[in-house]
Amino acid sequence: MSDSTAAPTAPEGILDPGQRSERRRTLAVVGVLLGIALLGFVLWRGSTLVFYVVMSWFVALAMEPAVARLSRWMPRAAATATVMGSLFVAVSAFLWVFGSLLVDQLTALVTAVPDIAADVLDQVNRATGSSYTYDDLLEQAGISPSDLTGYAQNVAFGVLGLVSAVLGAAFGLFVVLFFVAYVSVGMPRLRTWLASRMTPRVQVPFLTAWDIAKVKVGGYIAARVVLASINAGVSMVAFFLLDLPYWLPLALWTGLVAQFIPNIGTYVSIALPVVVGLTSGDPWLGVWVLVYGIAYQQVENLTIEPRISAKAVDVHPAVSFGAALLGAQLFGLSGALMGVPFAATIMAMLEIYQRRHEVTAETEERVAALVTPRVDPEVEEPDLPALAEARAQQAVEEDREVR
């Protein structure tokens, strides 16, 4: 006699609910893996295009303050064209006025590098009483003359590669400018279109990050450009009056490096003009260049920079330096340039959404009790509440100094 309570079985060819659920989970896992593989393939094969798009977005954000102001009186497309056209006219005017002089002096500077290195080596030998030669330095560095010959051959055979790199850079610049124009013109619509694909709960942090990035990137780039222009212009006049060789390229080097390389750029920028001055006919020229560099940095740090870039980015110097290094490792010079405003955006988001908890005197008292070594009962124990209060006050003062 059969059991009438047996569970009914699904007809042949039809899956029961458990099997259908298992199949859906399997298909979901396979779909996610395929999506990740497709994304990795696109990023691998199209990494250059992705880089162009990201850089265009950053450049469009840097242009946004000027474009937004002009768009109050003209269509946004006309405002974008005006800003990009003004930049093109400014660069063209500079090249028209100083282009030939810059090329001549830059060529002479590159040609004079071996003589400058020889003069530096002679001065080091005279100052230290040594008799180093190039062969000694190369031997200590583990470089043989055959290695130098190989390097020279590689440079000679790399002329075609250099031409190809120049053409590739020109094409990349054209692509970036093309994307910049489209992103800048359609930035408000792009912002709304991306936000509309998200839930209301996600829209708030996304739009907040977008607006903060716009403020940080635009303010940072604008401040750096203004400061670099002032630095290069003042250095140009000073180097010309001091009769420093190659004054024009060295002035441009000083302005750009000092402003676009965080923290250490100030020292790197003035080092090259000082070396050129020391190795010229009058070594005192290098001393005067160093005096000018120190004086200008003091004036800039105390008067010019606080007024221009005080509100651009508010990032600890160590964080900005690390962000610039990480950006350079990932994306080269452009990554180093964008690393600081990107870090400023992240820090600003943390300030908004990160929950803070006060470090109370009770917490400091418990910490002091845990880290204070045990003492004999006969010895007087330390006053833990007073110690905790002192540590809490010290922490508040250190936080105030950092801010």
VMD Tcl script that draws the C-alpha trace (Angstrom):
set ca {
  {0.00 0.00 0.00}
  {1.51 3.34 -1.04}
  {2.02 6.25 1.33}
  {-0.62 8.90 0.56}
  {1.37 11.64 2.45}
  {4.44 11.49 0.16}
  {5.55 14.88 -1.24}
  {4.44 15.48 -4.78}
  {7.21 15.47 -7.32}
  {7.58 18.05 -10.07}
  {6.81 16.86 -13.57}
  {9.76 15.80 -15.61}
  {11.57 18.77 -17.16}
  {10.21 21.32 -14.64}
  {12.47 22.48 -11.79}
  {11.15 22.79 -8.28}
  {11.50 26.17 -6.42}
  {14.73 25.11 -4.68}
  {16.39 24.17 -7.94}
  {15.23 27.39 -9.61}
  {16.67 29.45 -6.73}
  {19.97 27.59 -6.98}
  {20.11 28.19 -10.72}
  {19.42 31.92 -10.27}
  {22.24 32.19 -7.72}
  {24.61 30.38 -10.06}
  {23.66 32.62 -12.97}
  {24.08 35.71 -10.76}
  {27.59 34.63 -9.71}
  {28.54 33.86 -13.31}
  {27.13 37.22 -14.44}
  {29.10 39.12 -11.78}
  {32.32 37.32 -12.73}
  {31.73 38.03 -16.42}
  {31.01 41.68 -15.63}
  {34.24 41.99 -13.62}
  {36.20 40.32 -16.41}
  {34.64 42.63 -19.00}
  {35.38 45.70 -16.86}
  {38.98 44.58 -16.38}
  {39.36 43.99 -20.12}
  {37.95 47.44 -20.94}
  {40.19 49.14 -18.38}
  {43.22 47.21 -19.66}
  {42.65 47.80 -23.36}
  {41.08 51.22 -23.02}
  {43.16 52.57 -20.13}
  {44.45 55.44 -22.27}
  {40.95 56.59 -23.17}
  {39.83 56.27 -19.53}
  {42.81 58.40 -18.53}
  {41.91 61.01 -21.14}
  {38.32 61.17 -19.88}
  {39.37 61.52 -16.21}
  {41.91 64.21 -17.06}
  {39.32 66.05 -19.16}
  {36.90 65.99 -16.24}
  {39.56 67.46 -13.93}
  {40.46 70.18 -16.45}
  {36.77 70.99 -16.91}
  {36.42 71.29 -13.13}
  {39.43 73.61 -13.07}
  {37.75 75.79 -15.72}
  {34.38 75.69 -14.00}
  {34.73 78.86 -11.83}
  {35.45 81.02 -14.88}
  {32.89 79.24 -17.07}
  {30.20 79.52 -14.40}
  {30.74 83.28 -14.06}
  {30.67 83.89 -17.80}
  {27.59 81.70 -18.25}
  {25.56 84.29 -16.32}
  {25.80 86.63 -19.32}
  {26.15 84.21 -22.24}
  {25.28 80.62 -23.17}
  {27.44 77.98 -21.52}
  {28.91 76.85 -24.84}
  {30.04 80.40 -25.57}
  {31.48 80.71 -22.04}
  {33.50 77.50 -22.49}
  {34.76 78.66 -25.88}
  {35.73 82.03 -24.40}
  {37.75 80.48 -21.57}
  {39.53 77.97 -23.83}
  {40.14 80.65 -26.45}
  {41.60 83.01 -23.84}
  {44.01 80.33 -22.68}
  {45.04 79.64 -26.27}
  {45.59 83.34 -26.97}
  {47.64 83.77 -23.79}
  {49.92 80.81 -24.61}
  {50.25 81.91 -28.24}
  {51.12 85.46 -27.23}
  {53.79 84.25 -24.82}
  {55.31 81.97 -27.46}
  {55.20 84.78 -30.03}
  {57.00 87.20 -27.71}
  {59.46 84.84 -26.04}
  {59.32 81.71 -28.21}
  {62.54 82.12 -30.18}
  {64.43 83.43 -27.14}
  {63.14 80.53 -25.05}
  {64.19 77.95 -27.64}
  {67.64 79.51 -28.07}
  {68.32 79.75 -24.36}
  {66.93 76.29 -23.66}
  {69.11 74.79 -26.39}
  {72.15 76.61 -25.03}
  {71.35 75.43 -21.52}
  {71.11 71.78 -22.59}
  {74.33 72.14 -24.59}
  {76.11 73.67 -21.59}
  {75.12 70.88 -19.17}
  {78.44 68.95 -19.59}
  {80.47 72.13 -18.98}
  {78.35 73.00 -15.95}
  {78.89 69.48 -14.56}
  {82.65 69.81 -15.16}
  {82.73 73.17 -13.34}
  {80.80 71.69 -10.39}
  {83.24 68.77 -10.20}
  {86.26 71.15 -10.29}
  {84.81 73.29 -7.52}
  {84.11 70.22 -5.38}
  {87.69 69.04 -5.88}
  {89.08 72.45 -4.90}
  {86.83 72.70 -1.84}
  {87.56 69.18 -0.56}
  {91.14 68.81 -1.76}
  {90.23 65.70 -3.75}
  {91.00 64.82 -7.34}
  {87.90 63.04 -8.58}
  {87.44 62.53 -12.31}
  {84.49 61.43 -14.38}
  {86.02 57.99 -14.71}
  {86.28 57.67 -10.92}
  {82.66 58.68 -10.44}
  {81.48 56.33 -13.17}
  {83.50 53.49 -11.70}
  {82.06 54.06 -8.23}
  {78.58 54.17 -9.75}
  {79.21 50.85 -11.55}
  {78.98 52.35 -15.05}
  {81.59 51.42 -17.62}
  {82.47 53.31 -20.85}
  {80.82 50.52 -22.83}
  {77.60 51.21 -20.93}
  {77.78 54.88 -21.94}
  {78.32 53.84 -25.55}
  {75.25 51.64 -25.34}
  {73.23 54.50 -23.85}
  {74.35 56.79 -26.68}
  {73.37 54.20 -29.27}
  {69.98 53.79 -27.62}
  {69.47 57.55 -27.73}
  {70.51 57.65 -31.39}
  {68.17 54.84 -32.33}
  {65.43 56.42 -30.22}
  {64.99 59.46 -32.45}
  {62.15 57.76 -34.30}
  {60.59 56.83 -30.98}
  {60.89 60.45 -29.86}
  {59.08 61.66 -32.98}
  {56.39 59.05 -32.39}
  {56.06 60.14 -28.77}
  {55.67 63.78 -29.81}
  {52.96 62.87 -32.32}
  {51.23 60.73 -29.69}
  {51.36 63.60 -27.19}
  {49.87 65.96 -29.77}
  {47.06 63.50 -30.49}
  {46.44 63.04 -26.76}
  {46.29 66.80 -26.26}
  {43.74 67.09 -29.06}
  {41.61 64.32 -27.53}
  {41.76 65.92 -24.08}
  {40.77 69.35 -25.44}
  {37.90 67.74 -27.36}
  {36.59 66.00 -24.25}
  {37.17 69.12 -22.11}
  {34.94 71.18 -24.39}
  {32.10 68.65 -24.28}
  {32.39 67.97 -20.53}
  {32.53 71.67 -19.67}
  {29.54 72.58 -21.86}
  {27.40 69.72 -20.54}
  {28.64 69.59 -16.94}
  {25.34 70.60 -15.26}
  {23.39 68.09 -17.37}
  {26.04 65.42 -16.75}
  {25.80 66.00 -13.00}
  {22.01 65.71 -13.04}
  {22.04 62.70 -15.39}
  {24.44 60.73 -13.19}
  {22.56 61.63 -10.01}
  {19.22 60.60 -11.52}
  {20.56 57.03 -11.92}
  {21.00 56.74 -8.15}
  {18.65 56.37 -5.22}
  {17.82 59.51 -3.21}
  {19.92 58.21 -0.33}
  {23.01 57.93 -2.56}
  {22.35 61.17 -4.43}
  {23.23 63.34 -1.42}
  {26.83 62.09 -0.89}
  {27.40 61.85 -4.66}
  {26.32 65.43 -5.36}
  {28.19 66.62 -2.28}
  {31.41 64.96 -3.49}
  {30.88 66.42 -6.97}
  {30.42 69.97 -5.70}
  {33.33 69.71 -3.25}
  {35.59 68.37 -6.00}
  {34.52 71.26 -8.23}
  {35.45 73.78 -5.54}
  {38.72 72.09 -4.56}
  {40.01 71.32 -8.06}
  {38.97 74.65 -9.53}
  {40.33 76.63 -6.61}
  {43.59 74.67 -6.47}
  {44.39 74.91 -10.18}
  {43.43 78.58 -10.36}
  {45.54 79.42 -7.33}
  {48.53 77.46 -8.65}
  {48.34 79.11 -12.07}
  {48.18 82.61 -10.57}
  {51.04 81.92 -8.13}
  {53.17 80.32 -10.87}
  {52.60 83.31 -13.15}
  {53.59 85.76 -10.41}
  {56.62 83.69 -9.42}
  {57.82 83.27 -13.01}
  {57.25 86.96 -13.83}
  {59.14 88.25 -10.78}
  {61.92 85.68 -11.31}
  {62.16 86.71 -14.96}
  {62.77 90.35 -13.99}
  {65.19 89.43 -11.19}
  {67.25 87.00 -13.29}
  {67.38 89.48 -16.17}
  {68.61 92.28 -13.90}
  {71.19 89.95 -12.33}
  {72.34 89.01 -15.85}
  {71.88 85.31 -15.09}
  {72.59 83.08 -18.10}
  {69.50 81.42 -19.59}
  {67.30 83.72 -17.47}
  {64.05 83.04 -19.35}
  {63.87 79.20 -19.16}
  {65.20 79.30 -15.59}
  {62.48 81.78 -14.58}
  {59.78 79.58 -16.11}
  {61.30 76.55 -14.39}
  {61.26 78.37 -11.04}
  {57.63 79.43 -11.31}
  {56.22 76.13 -12.51}
  {58.20 73.77 -10.28}
  {57.74 75.88 -7.15}
  {53.95 75.89 -7.47}
  {53.07 72.53 -9.01}
  {55.38 70.25 -6.98}
  {54.06 70.23 -3.39}
  {56.37 71.07 -0.47}
  {59.77 70.32 -2.02}
  {59.13 72.24 -5.24}
  {60.25 75.49 -3.61}
  {63.74 74.11 -2.97}
  {64.05 72.19 -6.24}
  {63.00 75.21 -8.29}
  {65.71 77.55 -7.01}
  {68.46 74.91 -6.92}
  {68.98 74.87 -10.71}
  {69.33 78.69 -11.10}
  {71.72 78.73 -8.13}
  {73.90 76.02 -9.71}
  {73.91 77.90 -13.04}
  {74.91 81.10 -11.23}
  {77.67 79.41 -9.23}
  {79.18 77.85 -12.34}
  {79.06 81.08 -14.37}
  {81.96 83.50 -14.66}
  {81.02 85.13 -11.34}
  {80.22 82.60 -8.55}
  {78.71 85.42 -6.48}
  {75.87 85.40 -8.99}
  {74.69 82.08 -7.57}
  {74.74 83.57 -4.07}
  {72.61 86.51 -5.18}
  {70.16 84.14 -6.88}
  {69.91 82.16 -3.63}
  {69.29 85.36 -1.66}
  {66.56 86.33 -4.12}
  {64.94 82.90 -3.86}
  {64.85 82.98 -0.05}
  {63.54 86.56 0.03}
  {60.83 85.91 -2.54}
  {59.60 82.78 -0.77}
  {59.28 84.69 2.48}
  {57.28 87.44 0.80}
  {55.10 84.91 -1.04}
  {54.44 82.77 2.03}
  {53.54 85.76 4.22}
  {51.59 87.99 1.84}
  {50.74 86.55 -1.59}
  {49.90 82.89 -1.08}
  {47.60 83.25 1.98}
  {45.38 85.66 0.05}
  {45.22 83.55 -3.10}
  {45.14 79.92 -1.97}
  {43.96 80.07 1.63}
  {40.53 78.71 0.69}
  {41.63 76.52 -2.22}
  {42.73 73.41 -0.32}
  {43.05 72.73 3.38}
  {45.25 69.63 3.56}
  {48.07 68.76 5.92}
  {51.47 69.13 4.16}
  {52.33 65.46 4.74}
  {49.01 64.38 3.20}
  {49.48 66.64 0.17}
  {53.03 65.37 -0.35}
  {51.92 61.72 -0.13}
  {48.97 62.37 -2.45}
  {51.25 63.99 -5.01}
  {53.71 61.07 -4.86}
  {50.92 58.51 -5.21}
  {49.41 60.40 -8.13}
  {52.81 60.59 -9.82}
  {53.32 56.85 -9.38}
  {49.93 56.09 -10.90}
  {49.53 58.68 -13.67}
  {52.82 60.58 -13.96}
  {53.01 64.38 -13.90}
  {49.27 64.89 -14.38}
  {48.57 62.52 -11.49}
  {50.93 64.48 -9.24}
  {49.09 67.65 -10.19}
  {45.63 66.22 -9.44}
  {46.62 64.23 -6.36}
  {46.41 67.18 -3.98}
  {42.87 68.42 -4.87}
  {41.67 64.81 -4.94}
  {43.03 64.29 -1.42}
  {41.43 67.58 -0.37}
  {38.07 66.34 -1.66}
  {38.35 63.10 0.29}
  {39.35 64.95 3.47}
  {36.42 67.34 3.07}
  {34.02 64.39 2.64}
  {35.40 62.80 5.78}
  {34.88 66.05 7.66}
  {31.22 66.02 6.60}
  {30.27 62.36 7.02}
  {32.75 61.00 9.55}
  {31.33 60.83 13.06}
  {33.66 62.25 15.71}
  {33.82 61.25 19.37}
  {35.28 63.43 22.08}
  {38.28 62.07 23.97}
  {37.14 62.60 27.55}
  {39.18 62.82 30.74}
  {37.72 59.48 31.84}
  {39.13 57.80 28.72}
  {42.53 59.36 29.34}
  {42.36 58.18 32.95}
  {41.74 54.59 31.85}
  {44.57 54.79 29.35}
  {46.91 56.17 32.01}
  {45.95 53.32 34.34}
  {46.79 50.76 31.65}
  {50.13 52.20 30.55}
  {51.47 53.31 33.95}
  {53.83 50.63 35.33}
  {52.81 48.87 38.51}
  {54.53 50.16 41.68}
  {55.10 48.74 45.12}
  {52.31 49.29 47.68}
  {54.72 51.20 49.89}
  {55.45 53.67 47.12}
  {52.95 56.44 46.60}
  {50.80 55.79 43.52}
  {50.57 58.49 40.84}
  {47.57 60.77 40.72}
  {45.78 59.19 37.76}
  {42.93 61.72 37.45}
  {45.38 64.62 37.40}
  {47.56 62.79 34.90}
  {44.54 62.07 32.68}
  {43.43 65.70 32.85}
  {46.90 66.88 31.85}
  {47.02 64.47 28.91}
  {43.56 65.53 27.74}
  {44.58 69.20 27.90}
  {47.78 68.41 25.98}
  {45.77 66.59 23.28}
  {43.44 69.59 22.91}
  {46.39 71.98 22.56}
  {48.10 69.75 19.96}
  {44.86 69.51 17.95}
  {44.52 73.29 18.10}
  {48.11 73.77 16.84}
  {47.52 71.36 13.96}
  {44.38 73.19 12.92}
}
mol new
graphics top color blue
foreach p $ca { graphics top sphere $p radius 0.5 }
foreach p [lrange $ca 0 end-1] q [lrange $ca 1 end] { graphics top cylinder $p $q radius 0.2 }
display resetview
